[in-house]
């Protein structure tokens, strides 16, 4: 026999509340569901959410419509299955929950303004300009609120003052540390030769991108770091944050982006922007790429450093 008594009890209980109170509660619930769906939309978690919701609705319908008093163990299982689903959600969506708390920590009321980014920006822009001209691959991660201790321990500790010549020498070909990443904390290079987590190929809008770009997206999905990438193939300069990669930046655009994203103001920053990954928007030939023609490789001496700054 179908059991509609719980449904009638629910309707009678709702009738005892003021209408405005029910509307407010339903609005809040709808807003929470909408924000949750907007956060996970477009990710692999969205498919899992649909499965969990379907199983939950099916379980509730079975419990309401089919009498299970004669089956004590099944009744116990169905009564506690919602708690099991809640635990499963925590396990399944652990990466998404971690990312959500990281985003919360990036809110303005948790931030402290940084006013000492000028020397850091100058060193990174100068070195990336030199590396881009000579098509030397590089990946530089600027640590922010979320620490990267576990990743740093996989590399070579340096704790050296940040400078353009040091970055250029680290990413110089045949240097033992040039294939991995560099972690910058404040005005210091904390470690070099650091292995960053790679993004899943399905997260890449352009499958032609190499390991450095995958590492940049993978790292920014795990922590709130700001990552700069110089392509070894094209010499293009890219910047990644929050899983989004902006490519084909000129040195001037890179300087403006670093100042903006690190929380400082750039008095005379040119209004130049890069472009998000989009195969249709990418240059079809090398002559259209917004980078300088590669010059003959030369050692990163003081003379080359001055030339890079002049450029």
C-alpha positions as CSV (number, residue, x, y, z in Angstrom):
1,X,0.0,0.0,0.0
2,X,1.3,3.4,-0.9
3,X,2.3,5.5,2.1
4,X,1.4,9.2,1.6
5,X,1.1,10.0,5.3
6,X,4.6,11.6,5.5
7,X,3.8,13.8,2.6
8,X,0.6,14.9,4.2
9,X,2.4,15.6,7.4
10,X,5.0,17.7,5.6
11,X,2.2,19.7,3.8
12,X,0.4,20.3,7.2
13,X,3.7,21.4,8.8
14,X,4.4,23.9,6.1
15,X,0.9,25.3,6.4
16,X,1.7,26.2,10.0
17,X,4.5,28.6,9.0
18,X,4.1,32.2,7.8
19,X,4.2,32.5,4.0
20,X,7.0,35.1,4.0
21,X,9.1,32.9,6.2
22,X,8.8,29.9,3.8
23,X,9.6,32.1,0.8
24,X,12.7,33.5,2.4
25,X,13.9,30.0,3.4
26,X,13.2,28.6,-0.1
27,X,15.1,31.6,-1.6
28,X,18.1,31.0,0.6
29,X,18.1,27.3,-0.3
30,X,17.8,28.0,-4.0
31,X,20.7,30.6,-3.8
32,X,22.9,28.1,-2.1
33,X,22.2,25.4,-4.6
34,X,22.7,27.8,-7.5
35,X,26.1,28.9,-6.1
36,X,27.2,25.3,-5.6
37,X,26.2,24.4,-9.1
38,X,27.9,27.4,-10.6
39,X,31.1,26.5,-8.8
40,X,31.2,22.9,-10.0
41,X,29.7,23.5,-13.5
42,X,32.0,22.5,-16.3
43,X,34.1,20.2,-14.0
44,X,34.2,16.5,-13.6
45,X,32.3,16.9,-10.3
46,X,29.2,18.0,-12.1
47,X,28.5,14.5,-13.4
48,X,29.0,13.0,-9.9
49,X,26.6,15.5,-8.4
50,X,23.9,14.4,-10.9
51,X,24.4,10.8,-10.0
52,X,24.3,11.5,-6.2
53,X,21.1,13.6,-6.6
54,X,19.4,10.9,-8.6
55,X,20.3,8.2,-6.1
56,X,19.1,10.4,-3.2
57,X,15.8,11.1,-4.9
58,X,15.3,7.5,-5.7
59,X,16.1,6.4,-2.2
60,X,13.6,8.9,-0.7
61,X,10.9,7.8,-3.1
62,X,11.4,4.2,-2.3
63,X,11.3,4.9,1.5
64,X,8.1,6.9,1.2
65,X,6.2,4.7,-1.2
66,X,7.2,1.2,-0.3
67,X,6.6,-0.2,3.3
68,X,9.8,-1.6,4.7
69,X,8.7,-2.4,8.3
70,X,8.9,-6.1,7.5
71,X,12.5,-5.8,6.5
72,X,14.3,-4.3,9.5
73,X,17.8,-4.3,7.9
74,X,16.6,-2.7,4.7
75,X,14.7,-0.1,6.6
76,X,17.8,0.7,8.7
77,X,19.9,1.0,5.6
78,X,17.5,3.3,3.8
79,X,17.1,5.5,7.0
80,X,20.9,6.0,7.1
81,X,21.7,6.1,3.4
82,X,21.5,9.9,3.3
83,X,24.3,10.1,5.9
84,X,26.3,7.7,3.7
85,X,25.8,10.0,0.7
86,X,26.9,13.0,2.7
87,X,30.1,11.2,3.6
88,X,30.6,10.1,0.0
89,X,30.2,13.8,-1.1
90,X,33.0,14.9,1.2
91,X,35.3,12.2,-0.2
92,X,34.4,12.6,-3.9
93,X,34.5,16.4,-3.9
94,X,37.6,16.8,-1.7
95,X,39.5,18.7,-4.5
96,X,36.5,21.0,-5.1
97,X,36.0,21.7,-1.4
98,X,39.7,22.5,-1.0
99,X,39.5,24.9,-4.0
100,X,36.4,26.5,-2.5
101,X,38.2,27.2,0.8
102,X,41.2,28.5,-1.1
103,X,38.9,30.9,-3.0
104,X,37.4,32.0,0.4
105,X,40.9,32.7,1.7
106,X,41.5,34.9,-1.4
107,X,38.6,37.2,-0.4
108,X,39.5,40.9,0.0
109,X,38.8,40.9,3.8
110,X,41.5,38.2,4.2
111,X,44.1,39.9,2.1
112,X,46.9,42.3,3.1
113,X,48.0,44.8,0.5
114,X,51.5,44.2,-0.8
115,X,53.6,47.3,-1.6
116,X,57.0,45.7,-2.1
117,X,56.2,44.0,-5.4
118,X,58.2,46.4,-7.6
119,X,61.6,44.7,-7.4
120,X,60.0,41.3,-7.8
121,X,58.0,42.3,-10.9
122,X,61.1,44.0,-12.4
123,X,63.3,40.9,-11.9
124,X,60.6,38.5,-13.3
125,X,59.8,40.7,-16.3
126,X,63.5,41.2,-17.2
127,X,64.3,37.5,-17.0
128,X,61.2,36.5,-18.9
129,X,62.0,39.0,-21.7
130,X,65.5,37.5,-22.0
131,X,64.2,33.9,-21.9
132,X,61.4,34.7,-24.4
133,X,63.9,36.2,-26.9
134,X,66.1,33.1,-26.8
135,X,63.3,30.6,-26.5
136,X,64.4,29.2,-23.2
137,X,61.6,27.4,-21.4
138,X,60.7,28.5,-17.8
139,X,58.0,28.2,-15.2
140,X,58.0,30.5,-12.2
141,X,55.4,30.2,-9.3
142,X,54.8,33.1,-6.9
143,X,53.6,31.7,-3.6
144,X,50.6,33.6,-2.1
145,X,48.4,32.8,0.8
146,X,48.4,29.0,0.5
147,X,51.8,27.5,1.3
148,X,53.6,25.1,-1.1
149,X,55.8,23.4,1.4
150,X,55.1,19.9,0.2
151,X,56.0,20.8,-3.4
152,X,59.1,22.8,-2.3
153,X,60.5,19.8,-0.5
154,X,60.7,17.9,-3.8
155,X,63.1,20.5,-5.3
156,X,66.4,22.1,-4.4
157,X,66.3,24.6,-1.6
158,X,68.0,27.9,-2.5
159,X,66.7,30.7,-0.3
160,X,68.5,33.2,-2.5
161,X,67.6,36.9,-3.2
162,X,65.4,37.2,-6.3
163,X,67.2,38.7,-9.3
164,X,67.0,38.5,-13.1
165,X,70.5,37.1,-13.6
166,X,69.8,34.2,-11.1
167,X,66.5,33.3,-12.9
168,X,68.2,33.4,-16.3
169,X,71.0,31.1,-15.1
170,X,68.5,28.7,-13.5
171,X,66.6,28.2,-16.8
172,X,69.8,28.3,-18.9
173,X,69.9,25.1,-21.1
174,X,71.9,22.2,-19.6
175,X,71.5,23.6,-16.1
176,X,70.4,20.7,-13.9
177,X,67.4,22.7,-12.6
178,X,66.2,24.2,-15.9
179,X,63.5,21.6,-16.6
180,X,61.5,22.1,-13.4
181,X,59.9,25.0,-11.7
182,X,61.0,27.9,-9.5
183,X,59.1,28.9,-6.4
184,X,59.3,32.6,-5.3
185,X,58.2,33.7,-1.9
186,X,58.3,37.4,-1.1
187,X,61.6,38.7,-2.7
188,X,63.4,35.3,-2.5
189,X,63.7,32.3,-4.7
190,X,62.9,29.6,-2.2
191,X,63.5,26.5,-4.3
192,X,64.3,25.5,-7.9
193,X,63.9,22.2,-9.7
194,X,60.4,21.8,-8.2
195,X,57.9,19.4,-9.7
196,X,54.5,20.9,-10.1
197,X,51.3,18.8,-10.4
198,X,50.1,18.4,-14.0
199,X,46.5,19.3,-15.0
200,X,44.4,16.6,-16.6
201,X,44.4,16.7,-20.4
202,X,40.6,17.3,-20.3
203,X,41.3,20.6,-18.4
204,X,43.4,22.0,-21.3
205,X,41.5,24.1,-23.8
206,X,44.4,23.6,-26.3
207,X,45.8,20.1,-26.4
208,X,48.9,21.4,-28.2
209,X,50.2,23.0,-25.0
210,X,53.2,21.3,-23.4
211,X,54.1,20.1,-20.0
212,X,55.0,23.5,-18.5
213,X,51.6,24.9,-19.4
214,X,49.9,21.8,-18.0
215,X,51.9,22.2,-14.8
216,X,50.9,25.9,-14.5
217,X,47.2,25.1,-14.8
218,X,47.6,22.1,-12.5
219,X,49.3,24.1,-9.8
220,X,46.9,27.0,-9.9
221,X,44.0,24.5,-9.5
222,X,45.6,23.2,-6.3
223,X,46.8,26.4,-4.7
224,X,46.4,30.1,-5.2
225,X,49.9,30.7,-6.7
226,X,50.5,33.0,-9.6
227,X,52.5,31.1,-12.3
228,X,54.4,32.6,-15.2
229,X,55.4,30.4,-18.1
230,X,57.8,30.9,-21.0
231,X,57.3,28.5,-23.9
232,X,60.4,26.7,-25.2
233,X,58.7,26.1,-28.6
234,X,57.4,29.6,-29.4
235,X,59.0,31.9,-26.8
236,X,55.5,33.1,-25.8
237,X,54.9,34.4,-22.2
238,X,51.9,33.2,-20.3
239,X,50.4,33.8,-16.9
240,X,48.1,31.4,-15.0
241,X,45.9,31.8,-12.0
242,X,42.8,29.9,-10.7
243,X,43.1,27.4,-13.5
244,X,43.0,30.0,-16.2
245,X,45.9,30.5,-18.6
246,X,46.4,33.8,-20.4
247,X,48.8,33.6,-23.3
248,X,50.8,35.7,-25.7
249,X,51.7,38.5,-23.2
250,X,54.2,41.2,-24.2
251,X,56.7,42.2,-21.5
252,X,54.6,45.4,-20.8
253,X,51.4,43.4,-20.5
254,X,53.2,40.9,-18.1
255,X,54.4,43.8,-16.0
256,X,50.9,45.3,-15.8
257,X,49.3,41.9,-15.0
258,X,51.8,41.1,-12.2
259,X,51.3,44.5,-10.5
260,X,47.5,44.0,-10.8
261,X,47.3,40.4,-9.6
262,X,49.8,40.9,-6.8
263,X,47.8,43.7,-5.3
264,X,49.9,46.7,-6.2
265,X,49.1,49.6,-8.4
266,X,51.1,50.5,-11.5
267,X,51.1,54.3,-12.0
268,X,51.7,54.3,-15.8
269,X,50.8,50.7,-16.7
270,X,49.9,50.3,-20.4
271,X,46.4,48.9,-21.0
272,X,47.6,45.8,-22.8
273,X,46.0,42.5,-22.3
274,X,46.9,39.0,-23.3
275,X,44.4,36.4,-24.6
276,X,42.8,33.4,-23.0
277,X,43.5,30.1,-24.5
278,X,41.6,29.9,-27.8
279,X,42.8,28.0,-30.7
280,X,40.9,30.2,-33.1
281,X,42.6,33.4,-31.7
282,X,46.1,32.0,-31.8
283,X,48.5,33.3,-34.5
284,X,48.7,30.9,-37.5
285,X,52.3,31.6,-38.2
286,X,55.3,32.7,-36.3
287,X,55.4,36.2,-37.9
288,X,52.1,37.1,-36.1
289,X,53.3,36.1,-32.6
290,X,53.7,39.1,-30.3
291,X,57.3,38.2,-29.3
292,X,60.6,39.3,-30.5
293,X,62.6,37.3,-33.0
294,X,64.9,34.9,-31.2
295,X,68.5,36.0,-31.1
296,X,71.6,33.9,-30.8
297,X,71.9,32.3,-27.3
298,X,74.4,34.0,-25.1
299,X,75.4,33.6,-21.5
300,X,73.4,35.6,-19.0
301,X,76.2,38.0,-18.1
302,X,75.8,41.5,-16.7
303,X,75.9,42.9,-20.3
304,X,73.0,40.7,-21.3
305,X,71.1,41.7,-18.2
306,X,71.4,45.4,-19.2
307,X,70.3,44.6,-22.7
308,X,67.2,42.8,-21.3
309,X,66.3,45.8,-19.1
310,X,66.7,48.2,-22.0
311,X,64.4,46.0,-24.1
